[in-house]
Amino acid sequence: MIGRFYYHKICMPFPIKVCAICSEEFELKPDKPGFANRCPECSANDESDSVTQSRVSADERKADSEVNEARRKAIRDLLYRKDH
């Protein structure tokens, strides 16, 4: 009974899906990490890419906060300016 999941004593097979990235078939198992339309290998690659892309240096964070502050100020000025 490999690849079977028991639910209320009924033998249910895992659904077979096709990966959206590599077009390989895989079994969609409970608690599978990643997306339901990606195989475990493609999901693992996607997770490792997001970790390396999410790191931002202190200078970039400061520049982003300055840009966001300027944006907030411009919006505030547009919303609350007095047109007499």
The first five atom37 places (N, CA, C, CB, O) and aatype in JSON, in Angstrom:
{
  "aatype": [12, 9, 7, 1, 13, 18, 18, 8, 11, 9, 4, 12, 14, 13, 14, 9, 11, 19, 4, 0, 9, 4, 15, 6, 6, 13, 6, 10, 11, 14, 3, 11, 14, 7, 13, 0, 2, 1, 4, 14, 6, 4, 15, 0, 2, 3, 6, 15, 3, 15, 19, 16, 5, 15, 1, 19, 15, 0, 3, 6, 1, 11, 0, 3, 15, 6, 19, 2, 6, 0, 1, 1, 11, 0, 9, 1, 3, 10, 10, 18, 1, 11, 3, 8],
  "atom_mask": [
    [1, 1, 1, 1, 1],
    [1, 1, 1, 1, 1],
    [1, 1, 1, 0, 1],
    [1, 1, 1, 1, 1],
    [1, 1, 1, 1, 1],
    [1, 1, 1, 1, 1],
    [1, 1, 1, 1, 1],
    [1, 1, 1, 1, 1],
    [1, 1, 1, 1, 1],
    [1, 1, 1, 1, 1],
    [1, 1, 1, 1, 1],
    [1, 1, 1, 1, 1],
    [1, 1, 1, 1, 1],
    [1, 1, 1, 1, 1],
    [1, 1, 1, 1, 1],
    [1, 1, 1, 1, 1],
    [1, 1, 1, 1, 1],
    [1, 1, 1, 1, 1],
    [1, 1, 1, 1, 1],
    [1, 1, 1, 1, 1],
    [1, 1, 1, 1, 1],
    [1, 1, 1, 1, 1],
    [1, 1, 1, 1, 1],
    [1, 1, 1, 1, 1],
    [1, 1, 1, 1, 1],
    [1, 1, 1, 1, 1],
    [1, 1, 1, 1, 1],
    [1, 1, 1, 1, 1],
    [1, 1, 1, 1, 1],
    [1, 1, 1, 1, 1],
    [1, 1, 1, 1, 1],
    [1, 1, 1, 1, 1],
    [1, 1, 1, 1, 1],
    [1, 1, 1, 0, 1],
    [1, 1, 1, 1, 1],
    [1, 1, 1, 1, 1],
    [1, 1, 1, 1, 1],
    [1, 1, 1, 1, 1],
    [1, 1, 1, 1, 1],
    [1, 1, 1, 1, 1],
    [1, 1, 1, 1, 1],
    [1, 1, 1, 1, 1],
    [1, 1, 1, 1, 1],
    [1, 1, 1, 1, 1],
    [1, 1, 1, 1, 1],
    [1, 1, 1, 1, 1],
    [1, 1, 1, 1, 1],
    [1, 1, 1, 1, 1],
    [1, 1, 1, 1, 1],
    [1, 1, 1, 1, 1],
    [1, 1, 1, 1, 1],
    [1, 1, 1, 1, 1],
    [1, 1, 1, 1, 1],
    [1, 1, 1, 1, 1],
    [1, 1, 1, 1, 1],
    [1, 1, 1, 1, 1],
    [1, 1, 1, 1, 1],
    [1, 1, 1, 1, 1],
    [1, 1, 1, 1, 1],
    [1, 1, 1, 1, 1],
    [1, 1, 1, 1, 1],
    [1, 1, 1, 1, 1],
    [1, 1, 1, 1, 1],
    [1, 1, 1, 1, 1],
    [1, 1, 1, 1, 1],
    [1, 1, 1, 1, 1],
    [1, 1, 1, 1, 1],
    [1, 1, 1, 1, 1],
    [1, 1, 1, 1, 1],
    [1, 1, 1, 1, 1],
    [1, 1, 1, 1, 1],
    [1, 1, 1, 1, 1],
    [1, 1, 1, 1, 1],
    [1, 1, 1, 1, 1],
    [1, 1, 1, 1, 1],
    [1, 1, 1, 1, 1],
    [1, 1, 1, 1, 1],
    [1, 1, 1, 1, 1],
    [1, 1, 1, 1, 1],
    [1, 1, 1, 1, 1],
    [1, 1, 1, 1, 1],
    [1, 1, 1, 1, 1],
    [1, 1, 1, 1, 1],
    [1, 1, 1, 1, 1]
  ],
  "atom_positions": [
    [[0.82, -1.19, 0.0], [0.0, 0.0, 0.0], [0.87, 1.26, 0.0], [-0.93, 0.0, 1.2], [0.53, 2.23, 0.68]],
    [[1.94, 1.27, -0.73], [2.79, 2.44, -0.83], [2.06, 3.49, -1.66], [4.18, 2.07, -1.47], [1.46, 3.16, -2.69]],
    [[2.1, 4.75, -1.22], [1.46, 5.82, -1.96], [-0.03, 5.92, -1.68], [0.0, 0.0, 0.0], [-0.76, 6.56, -2.43]],
    [[-0.49, 5.28, -0.62], [-1.91, 5.31, -0.28], [-2.07, 6.04, 1.06], [-2.51, 3.86, -0.2], [-1.19, 5.97, 1.92]],
    [[-3.18, 6.73, 1.22], [-3.47, 7.47, 2.43], [-4.78, 6.95, 3.0], [-3.53, 9.01, 2.16], [-5.79, 6.93, 2.3]],
    [[-4.77, 6.54, 4.25], [-5.97, 6.0, 4.85], [-6.78, 7.12, 5.49], [-5.63, 4.93, 5.89], [-6.29, 7.86, 6.34]],
    [[-8.02, 7.24, 5.07], [-8.91, 8.26, 5.57], [-10.23, 7.59, 5.88], [-9.08, 9.43, 4.55], [-10.92, 7.14, 4.96]],
    [[-10.6, 7.51, 7.13], [-11.8, 6.81, 7.58], [-11.8, 5.36, 7.11], [-13.06, 7.52, 7.08], [-12.83, 4.83, 6.68]],
    [[-10.64, 4.72, 7.18], [-10.46, 3.31, 6.83], [-10.74, 3.02, 5.37], [-11.34, 2.45, 7.7], [-11.0, 1.87, 5.0]],
    [[-10.71, 4.03, 4.53], [-10.87, 3.85, 3.09], [-9.52, 4.14, 2.45], [-12.01, 4.79, 2.49], [-8.88, 5.14, 2.77]],
    [[-9.1, 3.28, 1.58], [-7.8, 3.46, 0.94], [-7.96, 4.45, -0.21], [-7.23, 2.1, 0.43], [-8.64, 4.16, -1.2]],
    [[-7.31, 5.62, -0.08], [-7.4, 6.66, -1.1], [-6.01, 6.9, -1.69], [-7.99, 7.98, -0.52], [-5.06, 7.09, -0.93]],
    [[-5.88, 6.9, -2.98], [-4.57, 7.23, -3.57], [-4.34, 8.74, -3.51], [-4.47, 6.72, -5.03], [-5.29, 9.53, -3.49]],
    [[-3.07, 9.11, -3.48], [-2.74, 10.53, -3.57], [-3.06, 11.01, -4.97], [-1.25, 10.78, -3.21], [-2.86, 10.27, -5.94]],
    [[-3.54, 12.25, -5.12], [-3.81, 12.76, -6.47], [-2.5, 12.94, -7.24], [-4.58, 14.1, -6.4], [-1.49, 13.38, -6.69]],
    [[-2.54, 12.58, -8.51], [-1.38, 12.76, -9.39], [-1.5, 14.12, -10.05], [-1.28, 11.6, -10.46], [-2.52, 14.43, -10.68]],
    [[-0.48, 14.94, -9.91], [-0.45, 16.27, -10.5], [0.7, 16.36, -11.48], [-0.33, 17.36, -9.4], [1.62, 15.53, -11.45]],
    [[0.66, 17.36, -12.34], [1.74, 17.64, -13.28], [2.37, 18.97, -12.86], [1.22, 17.69, -14.77], [1.67, 19.97, -12.69]],
    [[3.67, 18.98, -12.72], [4.41, 20.17, -12.28], [4.29, 21.27, -13.33], [5.89, 19.84, -12.01], [4.46, 21.02, -14.52]],
    [[4.01, 22.47, -12.89], [3.9, 23.61, -13.78], [5.26, 24.07, -14.31], [3.2, 24.76, -13.07], [5.33, 24.76, -15.33]],
    [[6.33, 23.71, -13.62], [7.67, 24.14, -14.02], [8.33, 23.12, -14.95], [8.55, 24.36, -12.78], [8.73, 23.46, -16.06]],
    [[8.44, 21.86, -14.49], [9.2, 20.87, -15.25], [8.32, 19.84, -15.97], [10.14, 20.14, -14.33], [8.84, 18.98, -16.67]],
    [[6.99, 19.93, -15.82], [6.02, 19.05, -16.49], [6.17, 17.58, -16.1], [6.16, 19.19, -17.98], [5.75, 16.71, -16.86]],
    [[6.74, 17.3, -14.95], [6.85, 15.93, -14.45], [5.64, 15.63, -13.57], [8.17, 15.72, -13.67], [5.11, 16.52, -12.9]],
    [[5.21, 14.36, -13.56], [4.12, 13.96, -12.69], [4.64, 13.72, -11.28], [3.42, 12.7, -13.22], [5.76, 13.23, -11.1]],
    [[3.83, 14.07, -10.27], [4.18, 13.82, -8.88], [2.9, 13.6, -8.09], [5.01, 14.99, -8.28], [1.82, 14.0, -8.52]],
    [[3.04, 12.96, -6.93], [1.89, 12.73, -6.06], [1.77, 13.9, -5.1], [2.04, 11.4, -5.29], [2.73, 14.29, -4.44]],
    [[0.58, 14.46, -5.02], [0.32, 15.56, -4.1], [-0.01, 14.97, -2.73], [-0.85, 16.48, -4.62], [-1.11, 14.48, -2.5]],
    [[0.95, 15.03, -1.83], [0.81, 14.43, -0.5], [0.51, 15.52, 0.52], [2.1, 13.65, -0.1], [0.84, 16.69, 0.3]],
    [[-0.13, 15.15, 1.63], [-0.39, 16.12, 2.69], [0.93, 16.67, 3.24], [-1.22, 15.49, 3.82], [1.93, 15.96, 3.31]],
    [[0.91, 17.91, 3.64], [2.07, 18.6, 4.23], [3.25, 18.7, 3.28], [2.51, 17.89, 5.49], [4.4, 18.76, 3.72]],
    [[2.99, 18.71, 1.96], [4.06, 18.9, 0.99], [4.45, 20.37, 1.0], [3.61, 18.44, -0.45], [3.58, 21.23, 0.9]],
    [[5.74, 20.68, 1.13], [6.13, 22.09, 1.11], [6.0, 22.67, -0.29], [7.57, 22.25, 1.6], [6.11, 21.96, -1.28]],
    [[5.77, 23.97, -0.36], [5.7, 24.64, -1.65], [4.29, 24.71, -2.2], [0.0, 0.0, 0.0], [3.32, 24.56, -1.46]],
    [[4.2, 24.92, -3.5], [2.92, 25.09, -4.18], [2.34, 23.74, -4.56], [3.09, 25.97, -5.42], [3.07, 22.77, -4.74]],
    [[1.02, 23.68, -4.69], [0.35, 22.44, -5.04], [0.53, 22.09, -6.5], [-1.13, 22.53, -4.71], [0.3, 20.94, -6.89]],
    [[0.94, 23.03, -7.34], [1.13, 22.74, -8.76], [2.61, 22.58, -9.13], [0.51, 23.84, -9.6], [2.96, 22.6, -10.31]],
    [[3.48, 22.43, -8.12], [4.92, 22.23, -8.36], [5.4, 20.98, -7.64], [5.73, 23.46, -7.9], [4.96, 20.68, -6.53]],
    [[6.3, 20.25, -8.29], [6.85, 19.05, -7.67], [7.78, 19.45, -6.51], [7.61, 18.17, -8.71], [8.19, 20.61, -6.45]],
    [[8.1, 18.53, -5.61], [8.96, 18.88, -4.47], [10.33, 19.43, -4.89], [9.16, 17.67, -3.6], [10.87, 20.3, -4.2]],
    [[10.89, 18.94, -5.99], [12.2, 19.44, -6.43], [12.12, 20.9, -6.86], [12.74, 18.59, -7.59], [12.98, 21.71, -6.49]],
    [[11.09, 21.26, -7.62], [10.94, 22.65, -8.07], [10.57, 23.56, -6.91], [9.87, 22.75, -9.18], [10.99, 24.71, -6.88]],
    [[9.8, 23.06, -5.96], [9.46, 23.85, -4.78], [10.7, 24.11, -3.94], [8.39, 23.13, -3.93], [10.86, 25.21, -3.41]],
    [[11.59, 23.13, -3.82], [12.81, 23.31, -3.05], [13.72, 24.35, -3.71], [13.56, 21.97, -2.9], [14.33, 25.16, -3.02]],
    [[13.81, 24.33, -5.04], [14.61, 25.32, -5.75], [14.05, 26.72, -5.55], [14.68, 24.99, -7.24], [14.82, 27.67, -5.39]],
    [[12.73, 26.86, -5.57], [12.1, 28.15, -5.4], [12.35, 28.71, -4.0], [10.6, 28.04, -5.67], [12.58, 29.91, -3.85]],
    [[12.3, 27.86, -2.98], [12.54, 28.3, -1.61], [13.98, 28.78, -1.42], [12.24, 27.18, -0.62], [14.21, 29.77, -0.74]],
    [[14.94, 28.08, -2.02], [16.34, 28.49, -1.87], [16.62, 29.79, -2.6], [17.28, 27.4, -2.38], [17.45, 30.58, -2.14]],
    [[15.94, 30.05, -3.73], [16.12, 31.3, -4.46], [15.55, 32.47, -3.67], [15.44, 31.21, -5.82], [16.15, 33.55, -3.66]],
    [[14.42, 32.29, -3.01], [13.8, 33.39, -2.28], [14.64, 33.8, -1.07], [12.4, 33.0, -1.83], [14.61, 34.97, -0.69]],
    [[15.38, 32.87, -0.46], [16.21, 33.2, 0.68], [17.36, 34.1, 0.26], [16.75, 31.93, 1.35], [17.68, 35.06, 0.96]],
    [[17.98, 33.81, -0.88], [19.11, 34.62, -1.32], [18.66, 35.98, -1.83], [19.89, 33.9, -2.4], [19.42, 36.95, -1.74]],
    [[17.46, 36.09, -2.36], [16.98, 37.36, -2.89], [16.45, 38.28, -1.8], [15.91, 37.12, -3.92], [16.39, 39.49, -2.01]],
    [[16.07, 37.75, -0.66], [15.43, 38.55, 0.36], [16.42, 39.36, 1.21], [14.61, 37.67, 1.26], [16.0, 40.22, 1.97]],
    [[17.7, 39.1, 1.1], [18.69, 39.82, 1.9], [18.95, 41.18, 1.28], [20.0, 39.02, 2.02], [19.27, 41.3, 0.1]],
    [[18.81, 42.22, 2.12], [18.98, 43.6, 1.68], [20.02, 44.26, 2.58], [17.63, 44.39, 1.7], [20.01, 44.05, 3.79]],
    [[20.9, 45.04, 1.98], [21.93, 45.69, 2.78], [21.33, 46.87, 3.55], [23.1, 46.15, 1.88], [20.22, 47.32, 3.27]],
    [[22.09, 47.36, 4.51], [21.63, 48.47, 5.35], [21.44, 49.74, 4.51], [22.62, 48.73, 6.49], [20.51, 50.51, 4.75]],
    [[22.33, 49.96, 3.54], [22.2, 51.16, 2.69], [20.93, 51.1, 1.85], [23.44, 51.29, 1.77], [20.25, 52.11, 1.67]],
    [[20.59, 49.91, 1.34], [19.37, 49.78, 0.54], [18.13, 49.98, 1.4], [19.31, 48.41, -0.14], [17.17, 50.61, 0.96]],
    [[18.15, 49.47, 2.64], [17.02, 49.67, 3.55], [16.84, 51.14, 3.87], [17.22, 48.87, 4.84], [15.71, 51.64, 3.91]],
    [[17.95, 51.86, 4.09], [17.87, 53.28, 4.4], [17.35, 54.06, 3.2], [19.25, 53.82, 4.84], [16.53, 54.97, 3.36]],
    [[17.82, 53.72, 2.01], [17.34, 54.4, 0.81], [15.86, 54.13, 0.6], [18.14, 53.94, -0.42], [15.11, 55.04, 0.23]],
    [[15.43, 52.89, 0.83], [14.01, 52.56, 0.69], [13.17, 53.33, 1.7], [13.79, 51.05, 0.87], [12.09, 53.82, 1.36]],
    [[13.65, 53.44, 2.94], [12.87, 54.16, 3.95], [12.78, 55.65, 3.62], [13.48, 53.97, 5.34], [11.75, 56.27, 3.86]],
    [[13.86, 56.22, 3.05], [13.82, 57.63, 2.65], [12.85, 57.84, 1.5], [15.21, 58.11, 2.26], [12.12, 58.83, 1.48]],
    [[12.84, 56.93, 0.55], [11.91, 57.03, -0.58], [10.48, 56.89, -0.09], [12.22, 55.97, -1.65], [9.6, 57.63, -0.52]],
    [[10.24, 55.94, 0.81], [8.9, 55.75, 1.36], [8.45, 56.97, 2.15], [8.86, 54.51, 2.23], [7.28, 57.36, 2.08]],
    [[9.35, 57.57, 2.91], [9.01, 58.77, 3.67], [8.64, 59.92, 2.73], [10.18, 59.18, 4.59], [7.68, 60.65, 2.98]],
    [[9.41, 60.08, 1.66], [9.1, 61.13, 0.68], [7.75, 60.86, 0.01], [10.21, 61.22, -0.38], [6.97, 61.79, -0.22]],
    [[7.48, 59.61, -0.28], [6.19, 59.25, -0.88], [5.04, 59.56, 0.07], [6.18, 57.77, -1.27], [4.02, 60.11, -0.34]],
    [[5.2, 59.19, 1.34], [4.15, 59.47, 2.32], [3.92, 60.97, 2.47], [4.52, 58.86, 3.69], [2.77, 61.42, 2.58]],
    [[5.0, 61.76, 2.48], [4.88, 63.21, 2.6], [4.15, 63.8, 1.4], [6.26, 63.85, 2.75], [3.3, 64.67, 1.56]],
    [[4.49, 63.33, 0.2], [3.83, 63.84, -1.0], [2.34, 63.5, -1.0], [4.49, 63.27, -2.26], [1.51, 64.34, -1.36]],
    [[1.99, 62.31, -0.6], [0.58, 61.92, -0.54], [-0.15, 62.73, 0.52], [0.44, 60.4, -0.25], [-1.27, 63.19, 0.3]],
    [[0.48, 62.91, 1.67], [-0.12, 63.7, 2.74], [-0.35, 65.14, 2.27], [0.77, 63.69, 4.0], [-1.4, 65.72, 2.54]],
    [[0.63, 65.71, 1.57], [0.48, 67.08, 1.07], [-0.65, 67.17, 0.05], [1.79, 67.58, 0.44], [-1.4, 68.15, 0.05]],
    [[-0.78, 66.18, -0.81], [-1.86, 66.19, -1.79], [-3.23, 66.04, -1.13], [-1.64, 65.06, -2.82], [-4.2, 66.68, -1.53]],
    [[-3.3, 65.19, -0.13], [-4.6, 64.94, 0.53], [-5.06, 66.1, 1.39], [-4.52, 63.7, 1.38], [-6.25, 66.41, 1.43]],
    [[-4.15, 66.76, 2.08], [-4.52, 67.76, 3.08], [-4.16, 69.19, 2.7], [-3.87, 67.43, 4.37], [-4.18, 70.07, 3.55]],
    [[-3.84, 69.44, 1.43], [-3.52, 70.82, 1.06], [-4.8, 71.66, 1.02], [-2.8, 70.87, -0.32], [-5.89, 71.15, 0.76]],
    [[-4.64, 72.92, 1.28], [-5.77, 73.84, 1.31], [-5.85, 74.53, -0.05], [-5.62, 74.88, 2.48], [-4.91, 75.2, -0.48]],
    [[-6.97, 74.35, -0.72], [-7.21, 75.02, -2.01], [-8.22, 76.12, -1.79], [-7.7, 74.02, -3.11], [-9.42, 75.92, -1.98]],
    [[-7.73, 77.28, -1.4], [-8.65, 78.41, -1.14], [-8.69, 79.32, -2.31], [-8.24, 79.18, 0.1], [-9.4, 80.33, -2.28]]
  ]
}
